[in-house]
Amino acid sequence: MLSSPSSRFQNFHSSISRLCSTSFSPKIRSHLSLNLVKNSVSTCNGIAACGFAPKSIRSISSPATTIMASAFKPEEARVPHAIPPPIPPFKIALCQLAVTADKEKNIVHARQVIEDAAGKGAKLILLPEIWNSPYSNDSFPVYAEDIDAGGDASPSTAMLSELSRSLKITIVGGSIPERSGDRLYNTCCVFDTDGKLKAKHRKIHLFDIDIPGKMTFKESKTLTAGETPTIVDTDVGRIGIGICYDIRFQELAAIYAARGAHLLCYPGAFNMTTGPLHWELLQRARAADSQLYVATCSPARDTGSSYVAWGHSTLVGPFGEVLATTEHDEAIVISEIDYSLIEQRRTYLPFQRQRRGDLYQLVDVQRLGSTKTG
């Protein structure tokens, strides 16, 4: 004999509740239970709409829906917004570097370019992804540095630290291969004006793609994925860091926006297949999604290398507008960032306050397990 829709629904609800109670921590159980109630209400509504539910289910569905909707306030769906602008407008430099197989030469050249950019008034310098090494799985283990050890064990970051201190600038140091124990990472280091390492972002989403006849690459052959979103307070504002493939994941940018970022920096090396299609598109999308500035920096194009970068380092404003860019040759792109435009744009287009928190929410897992507000 077939059971009724209502009894099947009740059995399903009981099974999921038992799973939640035995498989997850108290905080996660609380989160799951809340969503379970919400989804159960939706299921009840669906059953009632089809005319299958008994009056008992129909009678509780509407009040429960009202209670659930009021519990999730739209204005709280994403908090906090960007913190007040800490500084007046300033210049950023995107240093699109030519990369060779000579590591020492790459470091010396990067130093010269950074000094040049600072001499032109840049207070924030952004370098490309993997600027001290060829971009290849064969090269990563050979060129990798022990960043935590510093000094001679990491000549690339030692140079960045020295320059940030002597020039009184903030450097988002692109990325280099990092060796930590028996693991390799694709890592971005941020140095503030005191020369100290403020943050270290390990690429969270590894570049593993296979487009037959066009592009095949698997970073996971040699690299380990990072585990932590990285947001850092500097003398030039609160910055969220991603590396190349990280830009494809809107959730990461949304977390940074929720934590009050002003600027998202993505050193990257998109290729000749995905670059023309998605590089600018993704930058503008992340800026428009979050109503924040987005800065990207690529290596210059070398058609003789095994991996050919697209180039086109770019700064995008909080309306998704391209403020400055370049082509594929080596270049220093200097442009101005004015954080006051963030709130202006959010006033013009207030969708940050129009999110349906009763229907969907951003879950920042790292903050879910912490009492900190980011």
C-alpha positions in Angstrom: 0.0 0.0 0.0 1.4 3.4 -1.0 1.8 6.0 1.7 0.3 9.5 1.4 2.4 12.4 0.2 2.2 14.0 3.6 3.5 10.9 5.4 6.3 10.5 2.8 7.3 14.2 3.4 7.3 13.7 7.2 9.5 10.6 6.9 11.9 12.5 4.6 12.0 15.4 7.1 12.7 13.0 10.0 15.5 11.2 8.1 17.3 14.4 7.2 16.9 15.7 10.8 18.6 12.5 12.1 21.4 12.9 9.6 22.0 16.5 10.7 22.0 15.5 14.4 24.6 12.8 14.0 27.0 14.0 11.2 27.7 17.7 11.9 29.0 20.1 14.5 26.5 22.1 16.6 27.0 25.3 14.6 26.6 23.5 11.2 23.6 21.6 12.6 22.0 24.9 13.5 22.7 26.3 10.0 21.4 23.1 8.3 18.3 22.9 10.5 17.4 26.5 9.7 17.6 25.8 6.0 15.8 22.5 6.4 12.8 24.2 8.0 12.8 26.7 5.1 13.1 24.0 2.5 10.4 22.0 4.3 8.1 25.0 4.1 8.7 25.2 0.4 8.0 21.5 0.0 4.8 21.9 2.0 3.7 24.8 -0.2 4.4 22.7 -3.3 2.3 19.8 -2.0 -0.5 22.1 -1.0 -0.4 23.8 -4.4 -1.0 20.5 -6.1 -4.0 19.8 -3.8 -2.4 16.7 -2.2 -1.7 18.1 1.2 -4.1 17.7 4.1 -5.5 20.8 5.7 -3.1 20.4 8.6 -0.1 21.0 6.3 -1.9 23.8 4.4 -2.8 25.6 7.6 0.8 25.8 8.8 2.6 26.6 5.6 1.7 30.3 5.1 2.4 31.4 8.7 5.7 29.6 8.6 6.7 31.2 5.3 5.9 34.6 6.8 8.0 33.9 9.9 10.9 32.6 7.7 10.8 35.6 5.4 10.9 38.0 8.3 13.8 36.1 9.9 16.0 36.7 6.9 16.2 40.5 6.5 17.4 41.6 3.0 19.6 44.3 4.4 21.5 41.7 6.5 22.1 39.3 3.6 25.6 40.8 3.0 27.3 42.8 5.8 29.4 44.8 6.4 29.7 47.0 3.3 33.0 48.6 2.4 34.5 50.4 5.3 34.8 54.2 5.0 37.5 55.3 2.5 40.7 55.6 4.6 42.7 57.8 2.2 42.2 60.3 -0.6 42.6 59.1 -4.3 45.9 57.4 -5.1 47.8 55.9 -8.0 48.0 52.2 -8.7 50.6 50.6 -11.0 50.0 47.4 -12.9 53.4 46.1 -13.9 53.0 43.8 -16.8 56.5 42.1 -16.8 58.4 40.1 -19.4 59.4 36.8 -17.8 62.4 34.8 -18.7 64.0 31.5 -17.6 66.6 33.4 -15.7 65.3 33.9 -12.1 67.9 36.3 -11.0 67.3 38.4 -14.1 63.6 38.4 -13.4 64.1 39.7 -9.9 66.5 42.5 -11.0 64.1 43.5 -13.7 61.1 43.5 -11.4 63.0 45.7 -9.0 63.7 48.2 -11.8 60.1 48.3 -12.9 58.8 48.8 -9.3 61.2 51.7 -8.8 60.1 53.2 -12.0 56.4 52.9 -11.1 57.0 54.4 -7.6 58.9 57.2 -9.3 55.7 58.0 -11.3 53.7 58.4 -8.1 52.2 54.9 -7.6 51.4 54.1 -4.0 50.2 50.5 -4.8 52.1 48.1 -7.1 50.6 45.0 -8.5 52.8 42.3 -10.2 51.8 39.4 -12.4 51.2 35.8 -11.6 54.4 33.7 -11.6 56.7 36.6 -12.5 60.0 35.0 -11.3 59.6 31.7 -13.2 58.3 30.3 -16.5 54.7 29.2 -16.1 55.0 25.4 -16.3 54.7 22.4 -14.0 58.3 21.5 -14.8 59.5 24.9 -13.6 57.4 25.3 -10.4 59.6 22.9 -8.3 62.8 24.3 -9.6 62.0 28.0 -9.0 60.0 27.6 -5.7 61.1 29.6 -2.7 60.6 29.1 1.1 58.7 32.3 1.8 58.4 31.7 5.5 62.2 31.2 5.9 62.8 34.5 4.0 66.3 35.9 3.3 68.3 33.8 0.8 65.6 31.1 0.9 63.2 33.6 -0.8 65.1 36.3 -2.8 62.0 37.3 -4.7 60.0 38.3 -1.5 63.2 39.7 0.1 63.4 42.2 -2.8 59.7 43.1 -2.5 60.0 43.6 1.3 63.0 45.9 0.9 61.4 48.0 -1.8 58.1 48.4 0.0 60.0 49.7 3.0 62.5 52.0 1.3 59.9 53.4 -1.2 57.1 53.6 1.3 54.7 51.8 -1.0 52.3 48.8 -0.8 53.1 45.9 -3.0 50.8 43.1 -4.0 53.6 40.9 -5.2 51.9 38.9 -8.0 52.7 35.3 -7.3 55.6 33.0 -7.2 56.0 29.2 -6.7 56.2 28.6 -2.9 57.7 25.5 -1.2 56.4 24.7 2.2 57.5 21.3 3.5 56.9 18.8 0.8 54.2 20.9 -0.9 54.2 23.5 -3.6 51.8 26.5 -3.8 51.1 29.3 -6.2 51.4 32.2 -3.7 50.9 36.0 -3.6 52.6 38.0 -0.9 51.4 41.5 0.2 53.9 43.9 1.7 52.9 47.2 3.3 54.9 50.4 3.6 56.9 49.1 6.6 58.3 46.3 4.6 56.5 43.6 6.6 54.7 40.7 5.1 51.0 41.6 5.7 49.4 38.6 4.0 50.1 35.5 2.0 47.4 34.1 -0.4 47.8 30.6 -1.8 45.8 30.1 -4.9 42.6 28.5 -3.9 41.2 27.2 -7.2 43.9 25.4 -9.2 43.9 25.8 -13.0 42.9 22.4 -14.3 41.3 22.7 -17.7 41.2 20.6 -20.9 39.9 22.3 -24.1 40.8 19.7 -26.8 43.0 21.2 -29.5 43.3 24.5 -27.6 44.5 24.5 -24.1 45.3 21.7 -21.6 46.9 22.5 -18.2 46.7 20.9 -14.8 48.3 22.9 -12.0 47.3 20.1 -9.6 50.0 17.9 -11.1 52.5 19.8 -9.0 50.7 22.4 -6.9 48.5 22.2 -3.8 45.4 24.4 -3.4 45.2 27.0 -0.7 42.5 26.8 1.9 41.9 30.4 3.0 40.4 33.5 1.5 42.8 36.4 2.0 41.7 40.0 2.9 44.2 42.4 4.2 44.2 46.0 5.6 46.9 48.1 4.1 47.8 51.8 3.9 45.9 51.9 0.6 42.7 50.3 1.9 41.2 46.8 2.5 42.2 44.4 -0.3 40.9 41.0 -1.2 43.4 38.7 -3.0 42.8 36.1 -5.7 45.2 34.5 -8.2 44.1 34.0 -11.9 41.6 31.1 -11.9 40.3 32.4 -8.5 38.6 35.2 -10.5 36.1 32.8 -12.0 34.5 32.1 -8.7 32.0 34.8 -7.8 31.6 33.4 -4.3 35.2 34.4 -3.3 34.6 38.0 -4.5 31.3 38.0 -2.7 33.1 37.0 0.6 35.6 39.8 0.1 32.8 42.3 -0.5 31.0 41.1 2.6 34.1 41.6 4.6 34.3 45.2 3.6 36.9 45.2 0.8 37.6 48.3 -1.3 39.7 46.6 -4.0 40.1 43.1 -5.4 43.5 42.2 -6.8 44.0 39.3 -9.2 47.5 38.7 -10.5 46.8 36.3 -13.4 48.1 34.7 -16.6 45.1 33.9 -18.8 46.1 32.2 -22.0 45.4 32.8 -25.7 42.3 30.6 -25.6 40.4 31.9 -22.6 42.0 35.3 -22.5 40.2 36.8 -25.5 36.9 35.3 -24.3 36.9 35.8 -20.5 39.7 38.0 -19.1 38.0 41.4 -19.3 34.5 39.9 -19.0 35.4 38.3 -15.6 37.1 41.4 -14.3 34.1 43.6 -15.1 31.7 41.0 -13.8 33.5 40.8 -10.4 33.6 44.6 -10.2 29.9 45.0 -11.1 28.9 42.1 -8.8 30.6 43.6 -5.8 30.6 47.3 -6.8 34.3 47.4 -6.0 37.5 48.2 -7.8 39.2 45.2 -9.5 42.8 45.2 -10.6 44.5 42.5 -12.6 48.1 42.0 -13.8 49.4 39.6 -16.3 52.9 38.7 -17.6 53.7 40.1 -21.0 53.2 37.8 -23.9 56.1 35.6 -25.0 55.1 33.6 -28.1 58.2 31.4 -27.7 57.3 30.1 -24.3 55.4 26.8 -23.7 52.5 28.8 -22.1 51.6 32.1 -23.9 49.9 34.7 -21.7 47.2 37.0 -23.0 48.4 40.1 -21.3 45.9 43.0 -21.0 46.5 44.0 -17.4 43.5 46.1 -16.4 41.9 48.3 -13.7 38.1 48.2 -13.5 35.9 50.6 -11.5 33.0 49.9 -9.2 30.4 50.3 -12.1 32.2 47.6 -14.1 33.9 50.3 -16.3 37.4 49.8 -17.7 39.5 52.6 -16.3 42.9 51.6 -17.7 44.4 48.7 -19.7 47.1 47.8 -22.0 47.8 45.3 -24.8 50.2 42.3 -24.6 53.7 43.9 -24.5 55.6 44.8 -21.4 54.0 47.9 -19.8 53.4 49.9 -16.6 49.7 50.8 -16.4 49.2 53.7 -14.0 45.7 54.9 -13.0 43.9 56.5 -10.1 41.7 54.8 -7.5 39.1 56.9 -5.7 37.3 54.9 -3.1 34.6 57.5 -2.6 33.1 56.3 -5.9 32.2 53.0 -4.2 29.5 54.5 -2.0 28.5 56.9 -4.8 27.9 53.9 -7.2 26.0 52.0 -4.5 23.8 55.0 -3.9 23.0 55.2 -7.6 22.4 51.5 -7.9 21.5 50.2 -4.4 21.2 46.5 -5.2 23.5 45.7 -2.3 20.6 46.6 0.0 18.0 44.9 -2.3 19.2 41.3 -1.9 16.5 38.8 -1.0 17.9 37.5 2.2 14.7 35.6 2.7 15.5 33.6 -0.4 19.3 33.2 -0.5 22.3 34.1 1.6 26.1 34.1 1.2 27.7 31.6 3.6 31.2 32.6 4.6 32.3 29.3 6.2 35.5 30.8 7.7 33.5 33.5 9.5 30.7 31.0 10.4 33.1 29.3 12.8 34.4 32.6 14.2 33.1 35.5 16.2 35.2 37.9 14.3 33.5 40.4 11.9 36.4 40.4 9.4 
